[in-house]
């Protein structure tokens, strides 16, 4: 999840952002001419083509007050922390940032 959400691969970024412009087309692959035509159309309409902001890992929902801590969430966090050394730098940073606010909460 974390690697996908922080990916800078153009196809993944386009898919997660829900953008029409980019390497994914209806045929799943676009040729360079189609990409160039989309860029030219965007430029001619005066719209600056936006570069996607770095992706972040959005924290999952917490249980409602009075409900027990989700044990699955604790186990998942332990698994993610155990594999931190294998993840790309962007994913590690996003994970640590997403866990930082929870340091004082009920999470372990």
Biotite code that builds the C-alpha atoms (Angstrom):
import biotite.structure as struc

atoms = struc.array([
    struc.Atom([0.000, 0.000, 0.000], chain_id="A", res_id=1, res_name="UNK", atom_name="CA", element="C"),
    struc.Atom([2.662, 2.493, 1.029], chain_id="A", res_id=2, res_name="UNK", atom_name="CA", element="C"),
    struc.Atom([4.867, 1.849, -2.004], chain_id="A", res_id=3, res_name="UNK", atom_name="CA", element="C"),
    struc.Atom([1.907, 2.256, -4.360], chain_id="A", res_id=4, res_name="UNK", atom_name="CA", element="C"),
    struc.Atom([0.645, 5.431, -2.698], chain_id="A", res_id=5, res_name="UNK", atom_name="CA", element="C"),
    struc.Atom([4.070, 7.084, -2.840], chain_id="A", res_id=6, res_name="UNK", atom_name="CA", element="C"),
    struc.Atom([5.028, 5.869, -6.321], chain_id="A", res_id=7, res_name="UNK", atom_name="CA", element="C"),
    struc.Atom([6.348, 8.443, -8.771], chain_id="A", res_id=8, res_name="UNK", atom_name="CA", element="C"),
    struc.Atom([5.722, 6.146, -11.750], chain_id="A", res_id=9, res_name="UNK", atom_name="CA", element="C"),
    struc.Atom([3.688, 8.190, -14.281], chain_id="A", res_id=10, res_name="UNK", atom_name="CA", element="C"),
    struc.Atom([1.114, 5.459, -14.881], chain_id="A", res_id=11, res_name="UNK", atom_name="CA", element="C"),
    struc.Atom([0.496, 4.951, -11.163], chain_id="A", res_id=12, res_name="UNK", atom_name="CA", element="C"),
    struc.Atom([0.335, 8.697, -10.497], chain_id="A", res_id=13, res_name="UNK", atom_name="CA", element="C"),
    struc.Atom([-2.169, 9.221, -13.314], chain_id="A", res_id=14, res_name="UNK", atom_name="CA", element="C"),
    struc.Atom([-4.349, 6.356, -12.111], chain_id="A", res_id=15, res_name="UNK", atom_name="CA", element="C"),
    struc.Atom([-4.384, 7.418, -8.453], chain_id="A", res_id=16, res_name="UNK", atom_name="CA", element="C"),
    struc.Atom([-5.052, 11.057, -9.342], chain_id="A", res_id=17, res_name="UNK", atom_name="CA", element="C"),
    struc.Atom([-7.840, 10.126, -11.767], chain_id="A", res_id=18, res_name="UNK", atom_name="CA", element="C"),
    struc.Atom([-6.357, 12.301, -14.505], chain_id="A", res_id=19, res_name="UNK", atom_name="CA", element="C"),
    struc.Atom([-7.211, 11.832, -18.169], chain_id="A", res_id=20, res_name="UNK", atom_name="CA", element="C"),
    struc.Atom([-3.871, 13.209, -19.342], chain_id="A", res_id=21, res_name="UNK", atom_name="CA", element="C"),
    struc.Atom([-0.952, 10.860, -19.130], chain_id="A", res_id=22, res_name="UNK", atom_name="CA", element="C"),
    struc.Atom([0.407, 7.565, -20.375], chain_id="A", res_id=23, res_name="UNK", atom_name="CA", element="C"),
    struc.Atom([-2.776, 5.537, -19.756], chain_id="A", res_id=24, res_name="UNK", atom_name="CA", element="C"),
    struc.Atom([-5.350, 5.622, -22.525], chain_id="A", res_id=25, res_name="UNK", atom_name="CA", element="C"),
    struc.Atom([-8.444, 3.627, -23.291], chain_id="A", res_id=26, res_name="UNK", atom_name="CA", element="C"),
    struc.Atom([-6.219, 1.067, -24.979], chain_id="A", res_id=27, res_name="UNK", atom_name="CA", element="C"),
    struc.Atom([-3.995, 1.011, -21.847], chain_id="A", res_id=28, res_name="UNK", atom_name="CA", element="C"),
    struc.Atom([-1.106, 2.305, -23.944], chain_id="A", res_id=29, res_name="UNK", atom_name="CA", element="C"),
    struc.Atom([-0.732, 5.551, -25.796], chain_id="A", res_id=30, res_name="UNK", atom_name="CA", element="C"),
    struc.Atom([1.728, 6.457, -28.451], chain_id="A", res_id=31, res_name="UNK", atom_name="CA", element="C"),
    struc.Atom([3.947, 9.524, -28.319], chain_id="A", res_id=32, res_name="UNK", atom_name="CA", element="C"),
    struc.Atom([1.790, 11.349, -30.882], chain_id="A", res_id=33, res_name="UNK", atom_name="CA", element="C"),
    struc.Atom([-1.301, 11.097, -28.683], chain_id="A", res_id=34, res_name="UNK", atom_name="CA", element="C"),
    struc.Atom([0.617, 12.313, -25.630], chain_id="A", res_id=35, res_name="UNK", atom_name="CA", element="C"),
    struc.Atom([2.011, 15.245, -27.628], chain_id="A", res_id=36, res_name="UNK", atom_name="CA", element="C"),
    struc.Atom([-1.473, 16.139, -28.909], chain_id="A", res_id=37, res_name="UNK", atom_name="CA", element="C"),
    struc.Atom([-2.850, 16.143, -25.345], chain_id="A", res_id=38, res_name="UNK", atom_name="CA", element="C"),
    struc.Atom([-0.007, 18.367, -24.174], chain_id="A", res_id=39, res_name="UNK", atom_name="CA", element="C"),
    struc.Atom([-0.528, 20.760, -27.083], chain_id="A", res_id=40, res_name="UNK", atom_name="CA", element="C"),
    struc.Atom([-4.274, 20.939, -26.417], chain_id="A", res_id=41, res_name="UNK", atom_name="CA", element="C"),
    struc.Atom([-3.695, 21.638, -22.737], chain_id="A", res_id=42, res_name="UNK", atom_name="CA", element="C"),
    struc.Atom([-1.163, 24.358, -23.576], chain_id="A", res_id=43, res_name="UNK", atom_name="CA", element="C"),
    struc.Atom([-3.451, 25.933, -26.193], chain_id="A", res_id=44, res_name="UNK", atom_name="CA", element="C"),
    struc.Atom([-6.293, 26.158, -23.684], chain_id="A", res_id=45, res_name="UNK", atom_name="CA", element="C"),
    struc.Atom([-4.039, 28.138, -21.381], chain_id="A", res_id=46, res_name="UNK", atom_name="CA", element="C"),
    struc.Atom([-4.091, 25.493, -18.720], chain_id="A", res_id=47, res_name="UNK", atom_name="CA", element="C"),
    struc.Atom([-0.735, 24.836, -17.224], chain_id="A", res_id=48, res_name="UNK", atom_name="CA", element="C"),
    struc.Atom([-0.057, 21.155, -17.027], chain_id="A", res_id=49, res_name="UNK", atom_name="CA", element="C"),
    struc.Atom([0.251, 20.343, -13.390], chain_id="A", res_id=50, res_name="UNK", atom_name="CA", element="C"),
    struc.Atom([2.918, 18.191, -11.896], chain_id="A", res_id=51, res_name="UNK", atom_name="CA", element="C"),
    struc.Atom([1.433, 15.986, -9.230], chain_id="A", res_id=52, res_name="UNK", atom_name="CA", element="C"),
    struc.Atom([2.441, 16.801, -5.692], chain_id="A", res_id=53, res_name="UNK", atom_name="CA", element="C"),
    struc.Atom([4.360, 14.139, -3.838], chain_id="A", res_id=54, res_name="UNK", atom_name="CA", element="C"),
    struc.Atom([1.977, 11.489, -2.613], chain_id="A", res_id=55, res_name="UNK", atom_name="CA", element="C"),
    struc.Atom([1.403, 10.853, 1.036], chain_id="A", res_id=56, res_name="UNK", atom_name="CA", element="C"),
    struc.Atom([0.071, 7.907, 2.972], chain_id="A", res_id=57, res_name="UNK", atom_name="CA", element="C"),
    struc.Atom([-3.264, 8.908, 4.443], chain_id="A", res_id=58, res_name="UNK", atom_name="CA", element="C"),
    struc.Atom([-3.800, 7.408, 7.901], chain_id="A", res_id=59, res_name="UNK", atom_name="CA", element="C"),
    struc.Atom([-6.524, 4.805, 8.063], chain_id="A", res_id=60, res_name="UNK", atom_name="CA", element="C"),
    struc.Atom([-9.644, 5.560, 10.076], chain_id="A", res_id=61, res_name="UNK", atom_name="CA", element="C"),
    struc.Atom([-9.465, 5.152, 13.819], chain_id="A", res_id=62, res_name="UNK", atom_name="CA", element="C"),
    struc.Atom([-12.147, 3.284, 15.797], chain_id="A", res_id=63, res_name="UNK", atom_name="CA", element="C"),
    struc.Atom([-14.955, 5.387, 17.252], chain_id="A", res_id=64, res_name="UNK", atom_name="CA", element="C"),
    struc.Atom([-14.497, 6.540, 20.849], chain_id="A", res_id=65, res_name="UNK", atom_name="CA", element="C"),
    struc.Atom([-15.314, 3.729, 23.245], chain_id="A", res_id=66, res_name="UNK", atom_name="CA", element="C"),
    struc.Atom([-14.555, 1.006, 20.696], chain_id="A", res_id=67, res_name="UNK", atom_name="CA", element="C"),
    struc.Atom([-11.558, -1.294, 21.210], chain_id="A", res_id=68, res_name="UNK", atom_name="CA", element="C"),
    struc.Atom([-8.299, -0.756, 19.341], chain_id="A", res_id=69, res_name="UNK", atom_name="CA", element="C"),
    struc.Atom([-8.248, -2.731, 16.099], chain_id="A", res_id=70, res_name="UNK", atom_name="CA", element="C"),
    struc.Atom([-5.749, -5.528, 16.591], chain_id="A", res_id=71, res_name="UNK", atom_name="CA", element="C"),
    struc.Atom([-5.374, -5.936, 12.818], chain_id="A", res_id=72, res_name="UNK", atom_name="CA", element="C"),
    struc.Atom([-4.192, -2.335, 12.552], chain_id="A", res_id=73, res_name="UNK", atom_name="CA", element="C"),
    struc.Atom([-1.554, -2.965, 15.212], chain_id="A", res_id=74, res_name="UNK", atom_name="CA", element="C"),
    struc.Atom([-0.356, -6.130, 13.445], chain_id="A", res_id=75, res_name="UNK", atom_name="CA", element="C"),
    struc.Atom([-0.212, -4.297, 10.117], chain_id="A", res_id=76, res_name="UNK", atom_name="CA", element="C"),
    struc.Atom([1.836, -1.482, 11.607], chain_id="A", res_id=77, res_name="UNK", atom_name="CA", element="C"),
    struc.Atom([4.282, -4.024, 13.037], chain_id="A", res_id=78, res_name="UNK", atom_name="CA", element="C"),
    struc.Atom([4.638, -5.679, 9.602], chain_id="A", res_id=79, res_name="UNK", atom_name="CA", element="C"),
    struc.Atom([5.191, -2.339, 7.872], chain_id="A", res_id=80, res_name="UNK", atom_name="CA", element="C"),
    struc.Atom([7.783, -1.238, 10.422], chain_id="A", res_id=81, res_name="UNK", atom_name="CA", element="C"),
    struc.Atom([9.593, -4.585, 10.081], chain_id="A", res_id=82, res_name="UNK", atom_name="CA", element="C"),
    struc.Atom([10.012, -4.104, 6.329], chain_id="A", res_id=83, res_name="UNK", atom_name="CA", element="C"),
    struc.Atom([11.036, -0.413, 6.431], chain_id="A", res_id=84, res_name="UNK", atom_name="CA", element="C"),
    struc.Atom([14.572, -1.206, 5.259], chain_id="A", res_id=85, res_name="UNK", atom_name="CA", element="C"),
    struc.Atom([13.215, -2.770, 2.060], chain_id="A", res_id=86, res_name="UNK", atom_name="CA", element="C"),
    struc.Atom([11.022, 0.183, 1.056], chain_id="A", res_id=87, res_name="UNK", atom_name="CA", element="C"),
    struc.Atom([11.958, 3.121, -1.201], chain_id="A", res_id=88, res_name="UNK", atom_name="CA", element="C"),
    struc.Atom([12.913, 6.359, 0.559], chain_id="A", res_id=89, res_name="UNK", atom_name="CA", element="C"),
    struc.Atom([9.660, 8.108, -0.449], chain_id="A", res_id=90, res_name="UNK", atom_name="CA", element="C"),
    struc.Atom([7.593, 5.318, 1.094], chain_id="A", res_id=91, res_name="UNK", atom_name="CA", element="C"),
    struc.Atom([9.670, 5.312, 4.302], chain_id="A", res_id=92, res_name="UNK", atom_name="CA", element="C"),
    struc.Atom([9.280, 9.060, 4.704], chain_id="A", res_id=93, res_name="UNK", atom_name="CA", element="C"),
    struc.Atom([5.530, 8.948, 4.052], chain_id="A", res_id=94, res_name="UNK", atom_name="CA", element="C"),
    struc.Atom([5.074, 6.084, 6.511], chain_id="A", res_id=95, res_name="UNK", atom_name="CA", element="C"),
    struc.Atom([7.022, 7.809, 9.269], chain_id="A", res_id=96, res_name="UNK", atom_name="CA", element="C"),
    struc.Atom([5.110, 11.049, 8.667], chain_id="A", res_id=97, res_name="UNK", atom_name="CA", element="C"),
    struc.Atom([1.770, 9.233, 8.790], chain_id="A", res_id=98, res_name="UNK", atom_name="CA", element="C"),
    struc.Atom([2.668, 7.540, 12.079], chain_id="A", res_id=99, res_name="UNK", atom_name="CA", element="C"),
    struc.Atom([4.112, 10.664, 13.733], chain_id="A", res_id=100, res_name="UNK", atom_name="CA", element="C"),
    struc.Atom([0.765, 12.216, 14.811], chain_id="A", res_id=101, res_name="UNK", atom_name="CA", element="C"),
    struc.Atom([-0.328, 8.877, 16.270], chain_id="A", res_id=102, res_name="UNK", atom_name="CA", element="C"),
    struc.Atom([2.675, 8.673, 18.604], chain_id="A", res_id=103, res_name="UNK", atom_name="CA", element="C"),
    struc.Atom([0.647, 9.990, 21.518], chain_id="A", res_id=104, res_name="UNK", atom_name="CA", element="C"),
    struc.Atom([-2.475, 8.010, 20.638], chain_id="A", res_id=105, res_name="UNK", atom_name="CA", element="C"),
    struc.Atom([-3.609, 4.490, 21.326], chain_id="A", res_id=106, res_name="UNK", atom_name="CA", element="C"),
    struc.Atom([-1.476, 2.909, 18.613], chain_id="A", res_id=107, res_name="UNK", atom_name="CA", element="C"),
    struc.Atom([1.492, 0.822, 19.629], chain_id="A", res_id=108, res_name="UNK", atom_name="CA", element="C"),
])
